[in-house]
């Protein structure tokens, strides 16, 4: 006796296939993470912190001798940072040694609300503040109570059931960490809309001591930030700019040297600041390598991975020069990635990453230009680099972008985006994109004006 007739088996098979398809489709949609829009902060002209103004700030520091003064001037002149970056208001007003809580809140409000106001204005009719389901704000050096997420919720009168996350202490890679958090929440909540706000508070943490390793933060970091609108709702796919392909995070903080190479602390005289040690480059290289070992097999074609495996096996037996155009890690990244969004942490970081990955000057140009125009804006920096690519009309449908970020911990957090349509918005670069990259090649006027900084006979003088 047959348990099932042929029609019954056919029906059961059809239902089985239907439910498998439904499960896969649902699972696929749950992993969707579309970028609808992003905005970067651009300060007012009176907030610009050119080299001349920086020199005046340095001169106000009575803790410095001439050697420290010369060190700072040399560093500023060779940092790769231009004359139009933005500084904190209390520093420009000469109050860097006595910041207040109001200064910190004012700096955060200006950056967060400026980018969010513009974002909601650009997406008016598509998304409103009351539509936001998830809010993530990351600011490493400032964790007030109520939190900054509460400040945003109060300002825009967001819903009572919003899921909010306030992140601190994560450094320059916090924006990618925030995106990872959003993507994981998307897996359990369908048709959701999320906001990621990434910035840093510089004013209350301006270093006023004389430790050279801690002075570097004053030379590199500038006021800036970004706001990014994300969703997993399929109905927004045709309106989205990009789709998230993958996120990979690597943390090498178990190593003491890596943990302490980039750390907030007080110097010997009790002046708080941010210490950057000589071990930073080594820690960054190790964390980035760990990250790419997981990420690259996900985005590079099988053909390239097989080629790499064969070449690696051959190199174990014979010594062979590296092929022109191949990356320092042995993989040709251009086979699966078209653009490289490197964190604009400093000239050495940008050039070091570019060299190790076998990238061209064209590839690292966006990061170098973002550093020159806006400085190191911490976790918001990646979005200035992305904005440069878009303003230069480089981003075409189907292109993939590797975002690379590093931060205190020490961490390397990277992600890959796929461009869903040709992009060409001038965004935050509107008033300056036509001057780049040529503007970055103009010598710093400070070098010629203050050429005495290289005169060793001045070493005994103290700045008063």
VOGU-3710 file (C-alpha; in Angstrom, 3 decimals, decimal comma):
1> xxxxxxxxxx> 0,000/0,000/0,000  1,408/3,323/-1,049  1,618/5,961/1,660  1,435/8,835/-0,837  0,078/9,063/-4,337  2,063/10,780/-7,092  -0,095/13,938/-6,965  0,429/14,111/-3,204  4,191/13,721/-3,569  4,235/16,441/-6,217
11> xxxxxxxxxx> 2,239/18,756/-3,952  4,509/18,068/-0,973  7,613/18,643/-3,102  6,181/21,918/-4,387  5,392/23,103/-0,859  8,848/22,071/0,326  10,540/24,054/-2,468  8,216/27,013/-1,807  9,061/27,159/1,898  12,802/26,762/1,218
21> xxxxxxxxxx> 12,607/29,612/-1,287  10,600/31,713/1,167  13,127/31,047/3,944  16,102/31,929/1,732  14,369/35,064/0,411  13,440/36,178/3,908  16,947/35,489/5,210  18,450/37,392/2,314  16,224/40,407/2,947  17,068/40,337/6,648
31> xxxxxxxxxx> 20,740/40,749/5,761  20,067/43,746/3,534  21,705/46,976/4,622  21,150/49,850/2,214  22,722/53,297/2,543  20,072/55,899/1,722  22,104/59,031/2,348  25,079/60,463/4,246  26,127/63,950/5,309  29,478/65,302/6,517
41> xxxxxxxxxx> 30,083/68,354/8,692  31,649/71,471/7,227  32,346/74,304/9,661  31,951/78,016/9,167  34,852/80,072/7,807  35,556/81,611/11,211  36,261/78,099/12,519  39,119/77,446/10,083  42,353/76,457/11,774  45,174/77,281/9,364
51> xxxxxxxxxx> 48,870/76,865/10,167  49,259/80,504/11,170  46,494/80,153/13,749  47,979/76,867/14,955  51,310/78,642/15,516  49,564/81,238/17,681  47,928/78,484/19,720  51,326/76,852/20,211  52,876/80,148/21,290  50,268/80,488/24,037
61> xxxxxxxxxx> 51,502/77,267/25,644  53,969/78,444/28,298  55,055/74,865/28,970  56,986/74,664/25,701  60,637/75,338/25,106  61,936/76,242/21,676  62,703/72,600/20,835  59,068/71,597/21,420  57,903/74,669/19,502  60,110/73,824/16,535
71> xxxxxxxxxx> 58,987/70,203/16,648  55,341/71,228/16,427  55,929/73,692/13,605  57,870/71,135/11,589  55,182/68,519/12,165  52,381/70,866/11,131  54,229/71,940/7,994  54,812/68,318/6,889  51,577/66,744/8,144  49,720/66,819/4,832
81> xxxxxxxxxx> 46,996/68,979/6,399  45,927/72,117/4,513  44,887/75,605/5,538  41,102/75,114/5,632  40,452/72,533/8,347  38,104/73,371/11,242  39,029/73,714/14,889  37,065/73,744/18,180  35,613/77,071/19,231  37,257/77,188/22,680
91> xxxxxxxxxx> 40,713/76,690/21,112  40,159/79,457/18,576  39,017/81,707/21,430  42,186/80,983/23,425  40,580/78,807/26,125  42,190/75,474/25,275  43,677/75,160/28,782  40,317/75,703/30,535  37,541/73,925/28,581  34,059/73,624/30,044
101> xxxxxxxxxx> 31,297/71,045/29,764  29,352/73,611/27,781  32,193/73,751/25,251  31,973/70,003/24,727  28,187/70,002/24,351  28,317/72,998/22,010  30,873/71,291/19,768  28,846/68,088/19,628  25,544/69,875/19,017  27,003/71,857/16,146
111> xxxxxxxxxx> 28,393/68,794/14,368  25,571/66,335/15,068  22,648/68,658/14,437  24,208/70,261/11,360  24,629/66,893/9,636  21,276/65,531/10,822  19,356/68,660/9,773  20,846/68,410/6,290  20,225/64,671/6,113  16,545/64,978/7,025
121> xxxxxxxxxx> 16,167/67,892/4,621  17,690/65,890/1,754  15,465/62,861/2,501  12,289/64,855/3,186  9,287/62,894/1,953  11,239/59,661/2,222  12,221/59,465/5,894  11,402/61,648/8,893  12,837/61,618/12,455  9,767/59,726/13,672
131> xxxxxxxxxx> 10,554/56,889/11,253  13,915/56,089/12,864  13,946/52,683/14,552  17,652/52,484/15,515  20,055/55,248/16,537  23,792/54,767/17,087  26,033/57,665/18,146  29,788/57,210/18,582  32,097/59,785/20,197  35,231/58,317/21,764
141> xxxxxxxxxx> 36,311/60,988/24,241  32,996/62,329/25,534  30,361/60,308/27,409  27,969/62,724/29,196  24,762/61,951/31,043  22,139/62,017/29,590  23,833/60,366/26,627  24,340/61,986/23,239  21,754/59,601/21,775  19,247/61,018/24,268
151> xxxxxxxxxx> 20,241/64,512/23,143  19,480/63,600/19,528  16,193/61,883/20,447  15,087/64,925/22,422  16,026/67,368/19,669  14,097/65,507/16,935  11,317/64,131/19,174  11,873/60,533/18,097  9,667/57,597/19,049  9,553/56,023/22,494
161> xxxxxxxxxx> 10,375/52,546/21,161  13,565/53,589/19,377  16,604/51,383/20,064  19,525/53,661/20,910  23,233/52,897/21,401  25,823/55,374/22,679  29,405/54,240/21,961  32,587/55,695/23,464  36,294/54,862/23,578  36,355/53,106/20,195
171> xxxxxxxxxx> 38,542/55,590/18,338  38,661/56,304/14,627  37,082/53,000/13,557  33,874/53,487/15,544  31,794/54,318/12,461  32,321/50,864/10,931  31,608/49,280/14,338  28,334/51,216/14,430  27,403/49,948/10,976  28,130/46,393/12,108
181> xxxxxxxxxx> 25,810/46,867/15,086  23,046/48,149/12,800  23,453/45,257/10,384  23,183/42,716/13,202  20,003/44,341/14,481  18,623/44,311/10,938  18,858/40,504/10,991  16,213/40,370/13,714  14,103/43,361/12,730  12,681/43,735/9,235
191> xxxxxxxxxx> 11,791/46,991/7,442  13,837/49,043/9,915  15,517/52,431/9,453  18,717/53,357/11,290  20,881/56,410/11,878  24,617/56,301/12,571  26,216/59,519/13,845  30,031/59,523/14,006  32,177/62,335/15,363  34,653/63,405/18,052
201> xxxxxxxxxx> 34,977/66,203/20,602  38,345/67,964/20,223  38,004/71,138/22,293  38,032/69,660/25,816  40,922/67,336/24,926  43,417/69,763/23,435  46,825/68,794/24,811  48,587/71,628/26,675  51,750/69,812/27,797  55,160/69,247/26,198
211> xxxxxxxxxx> 55,366/65,488/25,554  56,067/65,153/21,826  54,193/61,859/21,469  51,095/63,564/22,844  51,509/66,787/20,843  50,846/64,911/17,598  47,105/64,720/18,230  46,885/68,531/18,157  48,614/68,541/14,770  46,381/65,900/13,168
221> xxxxxxxxxx> 42,876/65,962/14,655  40,252/68,481/13,556  36,540/69,107/14,133  34,273/67,014/11,933  31,741/64,223/11,764  29,041/62,511/9,739  25,517/61,137/9,809  24,482/58,091/7,760  20,971/56,810/7,040  20,600/53,026/6,651
231> xxxxxxxxxx> 17,728/50,610/6,088  16,992/46,954/5,367  13,582/47,657/3,806  13,446/46,281/0,267  11,056/49,057/-0,766  13,934/51,561/-0,504  16,326/49,604/-2,728  15,696/51,781/-5,788  16,350/54,925/-3,736  19,520/53,645/-2,047
241> xxxxxxxxxx> 23,036/54,772/-2,920  24,866/51,623/-1,861  24,413/48,187/-0,338  26,613/46,738/2,389  28,406/43,578/1,213  30,308/42,555/4,342  31,817/43,822/7,608  34,875/42,332/9,301  36,325/43,364/12,657  39,724/42,461/14,125
251> xxxxxxxxxx> 41,012/43,306/17,605  44,636/42,784/18,706  44,270/44,432/22,127  45,401/41,266/23,914  48,932/42,338/23,017  50,175/44,940/25,537  52,197/46,834/22,942  49,224/47,150/20,605  46,881/48,046/23,466  49,025/50,971/24,672
261> xxxxxxxxxx> 50,193/52,388/21,309  47,228/54,732/21,049  45,885/55,660/24,468  44,329/58,526/26,437  46,390/59,435/29,508  48,086/62,178/31,540  51,706/63,164/31,003  54,281/63,458/33,799  53,041/66,957/34,657  49,382/65,941/34,865
271> xxxxxxxxxx> 48,291/67,315/31,494  45,665/65,029/29,891  46,081/64,112/26,263  46,247/61,340/23,686  49,481/59,365/23,377  50,602/58,015/19,989  53,670/55,769/20,285  56,169/54,418/17,760  54,448/51,026/17,998  51,308/52,374/16,324
281> xxxxxxxxxx> 52,442/51,472/12,796  53,260/47,888/13,811  49,937/47,434/15,627  48,014/48,883/12,689  49,753/46,543/10,250  49,041/43,498/12,388  45,368/44,367/12,918  44,841/45,177/9,236  46,448/41,888/8,191  44,204/39,899/10,546
291> xxxxxxxxxx> 41,186/41,714/9,163  41,996/41,243/5,483  42,689/37,540/5,955  38,970/37,151/6,660  37,544/39,894/4,445  39,335/39,415/1,124  38,205/35,807/0,475  34,635/37,122/0,718  35,002/39,760/-2,009  37,756/38,633/-4,385
301> xxxxxxxxxx> 36,962/36,245/-7,266  37,836/32,558/-6,944  40,210/32,876/-9,884  42,374/35,391/-8,006  42,357/33,319/-4,812  43,515/30,242/-6,745  46,243/32,271/-8,467  47,396/33,544/-5,079  47,486/30,024/-3,612  49,555/28,713/-6,529
311> xxxxxxxxxx> 52,010/31,622/-6,447  52,391/31,273/-2,695  53,138/27,562/-3,024  55,744/28,230/-5,704  57,396/30,977/-3,636  57,974/28,505/-0,856  60,361/26,637/-3,129  62,009/29,395/-5,146  62,781/33,054/-4,536  60,877/35,229/-6,907
321> xxxxxxxxxx> 60,386/38,983/-7,333  56,949/40,367/-6,722  54,919/40,897/-9,859  54,365/44,531/-10,929  50,907/45,661/-9,981  50,327/42,937/-7,406  49,727/43,943/-3,811  52,210/43,695/-0,993  50,058/40,967/0,543  50,291/38,902/-2,629
331> xxxxxxxxxx> 46,733/39,495/-3,874  45,619/41,774/-6,676  42,807/43,641/-4,922  41,716/45,312/-8,161  40,190/42,013/-9,312  37,272/42,451/-6,901  37,463/46,020/-5,599  37,441/49,288/-7,528  37,884/51,881/-4,760  39,761/52,072/-1,470
341> xxxxxxxxxx> 38,416/54,329/1,263  41,377/54,600/3,666  40,943/56,336/7,006  42,663/59,763/6,701  44,515/59,339/9,988  47,762/60,881/8,772  50,103/60,960/5,819  52,197/58,036/7,114  49,119/55,844/7,666  47,685/56,547/4,215
351> xxxxxxxxxx> 50,953/55,968/2,384  51,792/52,919/4,503  48,455/51,220/3,788  48,706/52,112/0,119  52,191/50,644/-0,187  51,392/47,443/1,701  48,317/46,778/-0,448  49,985/47,674/-3,747  47,694/50,652/-4,394  48,397/53,445/-6,858
361> xxxxxxxxxx> 48,494/57,192/-6,245  45,027/57,347/-7,824  43,735/54,878/-5,219  45,044/56,763/-2,172  44,286/60,229/-3,551  40,809/60,479/-1,904  42,267/59,793/1,564  45,160/62,220/1,040  42,801/64,959/-0,141  40,381/64,395/2,747
371> xxxxxxxxxx> 43,288/64,729/5,170  44,435/67,928/3,465  40,994/69,574/3,336  39,420/68,382/6,609  42,216/66,803/8,692  41,800/63,678/10,789  38,164/63,897/11,897  38,336/60,593/13,786  35,416/58,214/13,153  33,783/60,583/10,666
381> xxxxxxxxxx> 36,852/60,639/8,420  35,867/57,762/6,118  32,805/59,630/4,907  34,850/62,646/3,767  36,944/60,227/1,697  33,788/58,664/0,234  32,451/62,153/-0,471  35,590/62,989/-2,457  35,151/59,883/-4,621  31,546/60,806/-5,309
391> xxxxxxxxxx> 32,305/64,473/-6,015  34,946/63,390/-8,557  32,339/61,175/-10,306  34,361/58,022/-9,653  31,541/55,906/-8,215  29,650/53,940/-10,870  26,923/51,321/-10,580  28,347/47,932/-9,633  31,620/49,267/-8,231  32,759/47,933/-4,864
401> xxxxxxxxxx> 34,393/50,120/-2,204  36,623/48,839/0,588  36,386/51,040/3,692  39,419/50,607/5,965  39,479/52,040/9,474  41,750/51,646/12,492  41,330/52,775/16,057  42,447/52,576/19,666  42,300/49,138/21,187  44,011/48,334/18,833
411> xxxxxxxxxx> 41,406/47,555/16,171  40,964/47,291/12,426  37,359/47,403/11,270  36,647/47,221/7,550  33,593/46,922/5,332  32,743/46,680/1,643  29,947/48,593/-0,122  28,456/47,976/-3,559  27,398/51,094/-5,487  23,792/50,747/-6,698
421> xxxxxxxxxx> 23,713/53,719/-9,081  26,083/56,217/-10,666  26,869/58,867/-8,032  28,034/62,446/-8,527  26,796/64,653/-5,691  29,373/67,333/-4,766  28,248/67,061/-1,108  30,598/68,599/1,477  33,254/69,094/-1,244  31,096/71,445/-3,320
431> xxxxxxxxxx> 33,173/74,591/-2,755  36,580/72,933/-3,053  36,473/69,844/-5,289  37,555/71,778/-8,388  40,789/72,818/-6,625  41,815/69,264/-5,809  44,142/67,435/-6,075  46,231/70,414/-7,308  45,775/72,416/-4,083  47,426/69,709/-1,987
441> xxxxxxxxxx> 50,704/70,061/-3,920  51,194/73,730/-3,025  54,006/74,052/-0,424  52,956/75,087/3,059  53,556/78,875/3,245  54,571/78,452/6,868  57,865/76,774/5,964  59,306/79,796/4,148  57,905/82,360/6,576  59,306/80,580/9,631
451> xxxxxxxxxx> 62,437/79,007/8,203  64,245/79,799/11,472  62,669/76,681/12,981  65,477/74,727/11,303  68,225/76,894/12,859  69,923/74,757/15,502  71,602/77,807/17,077  68,185/78,741/18,498  67,950/75,588/20,614  68,700/77,317/23,929
461> xxxx> 65,886/79,875/23,588  62,613/79,408/25,459  59,288/80,547/24,018  57,709/83,279/26,154
//
